[in-house]
Amino acid sequence: MPGYVPPARPTMLEGDYSDWTIYDSFEDAEITCFEWRNMAIFDLDETEAFLLADNKAKKYTIATKTLGASVFNPYIEAGFPMGMSPIRSAYGTYVVMIDNAKGTIYITKKGALLKTLTYTALGLLDANIMSVNISPKGKYVAVAGFDPTSGNPKWVVLAGS
């Protein structure tokens, strides 16, 4: 279109975090027992997360630590490949990884390892970490696994500082 000037894209800067601690955790019976079938998608303002688990999705409001009711998830119902999803912040400054052989998650920044958390430190059962995801600016990390006391599925939300 001649003469069309697209609007400027807003600049979104990632945060400067070097440590993450548990902010919240809660059981969720709809987390699946298969790795990479659980995902947390954070909004750009990092105020809410859409927690996806198998064929269900729930809104989690960070400030109030409120988990909403299950809703239909068209991405998963349509066969969205959960295992192919990125586990990095918006611009790749932060990357989160799982090593289930060691029952550990790793948080890196610009290629440098910043934080290592075991399933025990996360309050999860054995080495059964189901997924790990990070918010766009890197402030929040969500981990899916199982509660060691009840054996029920649960989420652990970490906050960066």
Secondary structure as a PSIPRED ss2 file (coil, helix, strand):
# PSIPRED VFORMAT (PSIPRED V4.0)

   1 M C   1.000  0.000  0.000
   2 P C   1.000  0.000  0.000
   3 G C   1.000  0.000  0.000
   4 Y C   1.000  0.000  0.000
   5 V C   1.000  0.000  0.000
   6 P C   1.000  0.000  0.000
   7 P C   1.000  0.000  0.000
   8 A C   1.000  0.000  0.000
   9 R C   1.000  0.000  0.000
  10 P C   1.000  0.000  0.000
  11 T C   1.000  0.000  0.000
  12 M C   1.000  0.000  0.000
  13 L C   1.000  0.000  0.000
  14 E C   1.000  0.000  0.000
  15 G C   1.000  0.000  0.000
  16 D C   1.000  0.000  0.000
  17 Y C   1.000  0.000  0.000
  18 S C   1.000  0.000  0.000
  19 D C   1.000  0.000  0.000
  20 W E   0.000  0.000  1.000
  21 T E   0.000  0.000  1.000
  22 I E   0.000  0.000  1.000
  23 Y E   0.000  0.000  1.000
  24 D E   0.000  0.000  1.000
  25 S E   0.000  0.000  1.000
  26 F E   0.000  0.000  1.000
  27 E E   0.000  0.000  1.000
  28 D C   1.000  0.000  0.000
  29 A C   1.000  0.000  0.000
  30 E C   1.000  0.000  0.000
  31 I C   1.000  0.000  0.000
  32 T C   1.000  0.000  0.000
  33 C C   1.000  0.000  0.000
  34 F C   1.000  0.000  0.000
  35 E C   1.000  0.000  0.000
  36 W C   1.000  0.000  0.000
  37 R C   1.000  0.000  0.000
  38 N E   0.000  0.000  1.000
  39 M E   0.000  0.000  1.000
  40 A E   0.000  0.000  1.000
  41 I E   0.000  0.000  1.000
  42 F E   0.000  0.000  1.000
  43 D C   1.000  0.000  0.000
  44 L C   1.000  0.000  0.000
  45 D C   1.000  0.000  0.000
  46 E C   1.000  0.000  0.000
  47 T C   1.000  0.000  0.000
  48 E E   0.000  0.000  1.000
  49 A E   0.000  0.000  1.000
  50 F E   0.000  0.000  1.000
  51 L E   0.000  0.000  1.000
  52 L E   0.000  0.000  1.000
  53 A E   0.000  0.000  1.000
  54 D C   1.000  0.000  0.000
  55 N C   1.000  0.000  0.000
  56 K E   0.000  0.000  1.000
  57 A E   0.000  0.000  1.000
  58 K E   0.000  0.000  1.000
  59 K E   0.000  0.000  1.000
  60 Y E   0.000  0.000  1.000
  61 T E   0.000  0.000  1.000
  62 I C   1.000  0.000  0.000
  63 A C   1.000  0.000  0.000
  64 T C   1.000  0.000  0.000
  65 K C   1.000  0.000  0.000
  66 T E   0.000  0.000  1.000
  67 L E   0.000  0.000  1.000
  68 G C   1.000  0.000  0.000
  69 A C   1.000  0.000  0.000
  70 S C   1.000  0.000  0.000
  71 V E   0.000  0.000  1.000
  72 F E   0.000  0.000  1.000
  73 N C   1.000  0.000  0.000
  74 P H   0.000  1.000  0.000
  75 Y H   0.000  1.000  0.000
  76 I H   0.000  1.000  0.000
  77 E H   0.000  1.000  0.000
  78 A C   1.000  0.000  0.000
  79 G C   1.000  0.000  0.000
  80 F C   1.000  0.000  0.000
  81 P C   1.000  0.000  0.000
  82 M H   0.000  1.000  0.000
  83 G H   0.000  1.000  0.000
  84 M H   0.000  1.000  0.000
  85 S C   1.000  0.000  0.000
  86 P C   1.000  0.000  0.000
  87 I C   1.000  0.000  0.000
  88 R E   0.000  0.000  1.000
  89 S C   1.000  0.000  0.000
  90 A C   1.000  0.000  0.000
  91 Y C   1.000  0.000  0.000
  92 G C   1.000  0.000  0.000
  93 T C   1.000  0.000  0.000
  94 Y E   0.000  0.000  1.000
  95 V E   0.000  0.000  1.000
  96 V E   0.000  0.000  1.000
  97 M E   0.000  0.000  1.000
  98 I E   0.000  0.000  1.000
  99 D E   0.000  0.000  1.000
 100 N C   1.000  0.000  0.000
 101 A C   1.000  0.000  0.000
 102 K C   1.000  0.000  0.000
 103 G C   1.000  0.000  0.000
 104 T E   0.000  0.000  1.000
 105 I E   0.000  0.000  1.000
 106 Y E   0.000  0.000  1.000
 107 I E   0.000  0.000  1.000
 108 T E   0.000  0.000  1.000
 109 K E   0.000  0.000  1.000
 110 K C   1.000  0.000  0.000
 111 G C   1.000  0.000  0.000
 112 A E   0.000  0.000  1.000
 113 L E   0.000  0.000  1.000
 114 L E   0.000  0.000  1.000
 115 K E   0.000  0.000  1.000
 116 T E   0.000  0.000  1.000
 117 L E   0.000  0.000  1.000
 118 T E   0.000  0.000  1.000
 119 Y C   1.000  0.000  0.000
 120 T C   1.000  0.000  0.000
 121 A C   1.000  0.000  0.000
 122 L C   1.000  0.000  0.000
 123 G C   1.000  0.000  0.000
 124 L C   1.000  0.000  0.000
 125 L C   1.000  0.000  0.000
 126 D C   1.000  0.000  0.000
 127 A C   1.000  0.000  0.000
 128 N C   1.000  0.000  0.000
 129 I C   1.000  0.000  0.000
 130 M C   1.000  0.000  0.000
 131 S E   0.000  0.000  1.000
 132 V E   0.000  0.000  1.000
 133 N E   0.000  0.000  1.000
 134 I E   0.000  0.000  1.000
 135 S C   1.000  0.000  0.000
 136 P C   1.000  0.000  0.000
 137 K C   1.000  0.000  0.000
 138 G C   1.000  0.000  0.000
 139 K C   1.000  0.000  0.000
 140 Y E   0.000  0.000  1.000
 141 V E   0.000  0.000  1.000
 142 A E   0.000  0.000  1.000
 143 V E   0.000  0.000  1.000
 144 A E   0.000  0.000  1.000
 145 G E   0.000  0.000  1.000
 146 F E   0.000  0.000  1.000
 147 D C   1.000  0.000  0.000
 148 P C   1.000  0.000  0.000
 149 T C   1.000  0.000  0.000
 150 S C   1.000  0.000  0.000
 151 G C   1.000  0.000  0.000
 152 N C   1.000  0.000  0.000
 153 P E   0.000  0.000  1.000
 154 K E   0.000  0.000  1.000
 155 W E   0.000  0.000  1.000
 156 V E   0.000  0.000  1.000
 157 V E   0.000  0.000  1.000
 158 L E   0.000  0.000  1.000
 159 A E   0.000  0.000  1.000
 160 G E   0.000  0.000  1.000
 161 S C   1.000  0.000  0.000
